[in-house]
Amino acid sequence: MDTYGSTTGRDSAIETAVGNPDWTDYHLSTRFIADGGGNNWYNTIVNFRVQEHNIGSWTEGHYYSILLTTPLWGSHEGAGWGLYRADGGSSFSLASGTIDPSVVPINDRDNVLDIWAVGNQFWVSINGYSLTSSPVVDNHPNPYLYGGIGLGAIWESHTRYDYVTVGTMAPVPEPTTYLLLLAGLGIIILRSRSSWN
């Protein structure tokens, strides 16, 4: 799939399951190749939990967006990421950061992006390395809890996407459940070790 930021409508996107209430908790994975464009824009933008979206606008509608910029993006040094909430014409930053290539292997153009959306919590990784050490939480009174996905390009860029997969996920266990799971794992390990003696 190819998307162009300005040839098929500025800030274009290819979308599926927009507004579908059956698309709730899921894991989205895609390989993207940012081929650049005017002024050497190298980036990708992926929308998820898309309830509605006016294609041609970066903010009109209701959805979440991940924006990734790769090292060759214009005159900027390094790479960065941002997670945003589009809310009917406005965009709100939920989290952002830089990507240190000495820690997270990131290519100039060819990378794998993973997004996990469970309830109002989100995790993001690139090339198998987490960008979110803890979940990003949307504390809005009405978080977007369902909706499809959109693969896009912004400004004058061109981005190609391959191997797009979306899989359902079970809700993340509560912290007390994690403790019980860890305790159970500890018992299993202790029993295993005692059987070795």
C-alpha positions as a printed NumPy array, in Angstrom:
array([[  0.   ,   0.   ,   0.   ],
       [  1.326,   3.41 ,  -0.934],
       [  0.173,   6.695,   0.539],
       [  1.105,  10.169,  -0.575],
       [  0.75 ,  13.203,   1.631],
       [ -0.425,  15.528,  -1.105],
       [ -1.151,  13.719,  -4.361],
       [ -4.327,  11.942,  -3.233],
       [ -5.311,  14.686,  -0.839],
       [ -3.078,  16.324,   1.7  ],
       [ -2.477,  14.188,   4.794],
       [ -3.934,  11.161,   3.044],
       [ -4.673,   7.795,   4.609],
       [ -5.839,   4.296,   3.745],
       [ -8.377,   3.234,   6.363],
       [-10.451,   0.228,   7.337],
       [-13.138,  -0.541,   9.922],
       [-13.693,   3.156,  10.667],
       [-16.206,   3.442,  13.491],
       [-16.554,  -0.331,  13.829],
       [-17.451,  -1.09 ,  17.477],
       [-16.175,  -4.664,  17.054],
       [-12.616,  -3.361,  16.739],
       [-11.715,  -2.8  ,  20.384],
       [ -8.462,  -4.132,  21.899],
       [ -5.891,  -5.052,  19.276],
       [ -2.235,  -5.246,  18.252],
       [ -1.311,  -3.522,  15.001],
       [  1.979,  -4.304,  13.277],
       [  3.3  ,  -2.949,   9.98 ],
       [  6.545,  -2.562,   8.109],
       [  6.842,   0.918,   6.664],
       [  9.209,   2.448,   4.162],
       [  9.272,   6.235,   4.175],
       [ 10.502,   7.196,   0.727],
       [ 10.526,  10.901,   1.384],
       [  9.121,  13.558,  -0.876],
       [  9.241,  17.325,  -0.993],
       [ 11.959,  18.747,   1.248],
       [ 13.032,  15.18 ,   2.147],
       [ 10.174,  14.443,   4.546],
       [ 10.789,  10.969,   5.983],
       [  7.98 ,   9.947,   8.281],
       [  5.006,   7.727,   8.884],
       [  1.67 ,   8.341,  10.546],
       [ -0.57 ,   5.509,  11.705],
       [ -4.052,   6.102,  13.079],
       [ -5.846,   3.642,  15.332],
       [ -9.153,   3.416,  17.179],
       [-10.485,   5.506,  14.295],
       [-14.114,   6.356,  15.076],
       [-14.347,   8.983,  12.353],
       [-11.826,  10.827,  10.22 ],
       [-12.   ,  13.531,   7.586],
       [ -9.242,  12.402,   5.236],
       [ -7.28 ,  15.43 ,   4.153],
       [ -7.033,  16.756,   7.678],
       [ -4.654,  15.69 ,  10.417],
       [ -7.044,  16.471,  13.255],
       [-10.655,  16.409,  12.061],
       [-12.332,  13.37 ,  13.536],
       [-11.887,  11.143,  16.555],
       [ -8.91 ,   8.774,  16.649],
       [ -5.369,   8.269,  17.955],
       [ -2.229,   8.816,  15.878],
       [  1.372,   7.719,  16.04 ],
       [  3.786,   9.995,  14.178],
       [  7.303,   8.668,  13.596],
       [ 10.094,  10.731,  12.089],
       [ 13.211,   8.972,  10.837],
       [ 16.796,  10.299,  10.894],
       [ 16.71 ,  11.838,   7.432],
       [ 13.573,  13.883,   8.081],
       [ 14.445,  17.29 ,   6.659],
       [ 17.188,  19.083,   8.581],
       [ 16.305,  17.474,  11.941],
       [ 18.884,  15.33 ,  13.704],
       [ 17.908,  11.888,  14.918],
       [ 14.447,  10.439,  15.058],
       [ 11.361,  11.04 ,  17.152],
       [  7.857,   9.852,  17.896],
       [  4.592,  11.233,  19.191],
       [  1.243,   9.784,  20.245],
       [ -1.708,  12.116,  19.728],
       [ -5.446,  12.206,  20.247],
       [ -7.461,  13.884,  17.498],
       [-10.613,  15.324,  18.977],
       [-12.96 ,  16.939,  16.478],
       [-10.535,  19.402,  14.912],
       [ -7.951,  19.638,  17.703],
       [ -4.938,  17.479,  18.399],
       [ -3.622,  16.705,  21.878],
       [ -0.238,  15.169,  22.642],
       [ -0.412,  12.147,  24.951],
       [  3.295,  11.282,  24.813],
       [  6.393,  11.979,  22.729],
       [ 10.121,  11.448,  22.715],
       [ 13.296,  11.123,  20.728],
       [ 14.695,   7.857,  19.433],
       [ 18.378,   7.318,  20.171],
       [ 19.792,   5.215,  17.282],
       [ 22.561,   3.927,  19.582],
       [ 19.871,   2.34 ,  21.79 ],
       [ 17.038,   1.659,  19.36 ],
       [ 18.125,   0.458,  15.922],
       [ 16.176,   2.608,  13.488],
       [ 16.75 ,   2.723,   9.768],
       [ 16.559,   5.765,   7.598],
       [ 13.475,   4.448,   5.847],
       [ 12.643,   0.76 ,   6.465],
       [ 11.24 ,  -0.066,   9.93 ],
       [  8.641,  -2.163,  11.756],
       [  6.078,  -0.39 ,  13.927],
       [  3.969,  -2.123,  16.593],
       [  1.051,  -0.573,  18.482],
       [ -0.92 ,  -2.219,  21.273],
       [ -4.246,  -0.665,  22.305],
       [ -5.989,  -2.112,  25.349],
       [ -8.708,  -0.066,  26.99 ],
       [ -7.337,   3.451,  27.426],
       [ -3.704,   2.25 ,  27.521],
       [ -1.243,   2.11 ,  24.645],
       [  2.238,   0.743,  23.986],
       [  4.467,   1.492,  20.99 ],
       [  7.614,  -0.19 ,  19.725],
       [  9.819,   0.152,  16.683],
       [ 11.994,  -2.68 ,  15.391],
       [ 11.234,  -4.657,  18.534],
       [ 12.336,  -1.926,  20.96 ],
       [  9.739,  -0.315,  23.206],
       [  9.286,   3.443,  22.957],
       [  6.941,   3.416,  25.945],
       [  8.558,   2.073,  29.12 ],
       [  5.114,   2.227,  30.736],
       [  1.718,   2.373,  29.07 ],
       [  0.554,   5.706,  27.706],
       [ -2.829,   6.397,  29.269],
       [ -5.553,   8.589,  27.801],
       [ -7.104,  10.151,  30.892],
       [ -9.837,  11.887,  28.924],
       [-13.299,  11.208,  30.439],
       [-14.284,   9.563,  27.146],
       [-11.315,   7.685,  25.693],
       [-11.741,   6.089,  22.281],
       [-12.338,   2.42 ,  23.03 ],
       [-13.061,   1.139,  19.52 ],
       [-12.498,   1.883,  15.852],
       [-10.391,   0.824,  12.912],
       [ -6.954,   1.745,  11.616],
       [ -5.483,   4.144,   9.07 ],
       [ -2.092,   4.098,   7.372],
       [ -1.057,   7.513,   6.2  ],
       [  1.402,  10.044,   4.944],
       [  1.527,  13.714,   5.836],
       [  2.778,  16.878,   4.219],
       [  4.566,  16.125,   0.939],
       [  5.754,  12.65 ,   1.929],
       [  5.384,   9.208,   0.408],
       [  5.173,   6.143,   2.657],
       [  4.82 ,   2.483,   1.692],
       [  3.371,  -0.108,   4.09 ],
       [  3.87 ,  -3.882,   3.957],
       [  2.798,  -6.855,   6.075],
       [  0.016,  -5.065,   7.935],
       [ -1.491,  -7.315,  10.608],
       [ -4.121,  -6.6  ,  13.227],
       [ -4.87 ,  -9.128,  15.968],
       [ -7.267,  -9.04 ,  18.882],
       [ -5.926,  -8.916,  22.417],
       [ -7.227,  -9.823,  25.846],
       [ -7.455,  -6.985,  28.37 ],
       [ -4.258,  -6.293,  30.307],
       [ -4.4  ,  -7.884,  33.798],
       [ -4.841,  -5.606,  36.784],
       [ -1.712,  -5.025,  38.929],
       [ -2.997,  -7.43 ,  41.592],
       [ -3.39 , -10.087,  38.907],
       [  0.237,  -9.511,  37.871],
       [  1.314, -10.152,  41.477],
       [ -0.661, -13.378,  41.591],
       [  0.833, -14.458,  38.274],
       [  4.359, -13.703,  39.509],
       [  3.711, -15.503,  42.781],
       [  2.442, -18.525,  40.893],
       [  5.483, -18.424,  38.623],
       [  7.726, -18.316,  41.694],
       [  6.044, -21.427,  43.115],
       [  6.491, -23.223,  39.799],
       [ 10.2  , -22.3  ,  39.685],
       [ 10.741, -23.383,  43.307],
       [  9.025, -26.701,  42.684],
       [ 11.045, -27.218,  39.529],
       [ 14.292, -26.552,  41.33 ],
       [ 13.381, -28.849,  44.218],
       [ 12.693, -31.64 ,  41.753],
       [ 16.19 , -31.219,  40.301],
       [ 17.784, -32.106,  43.702]])
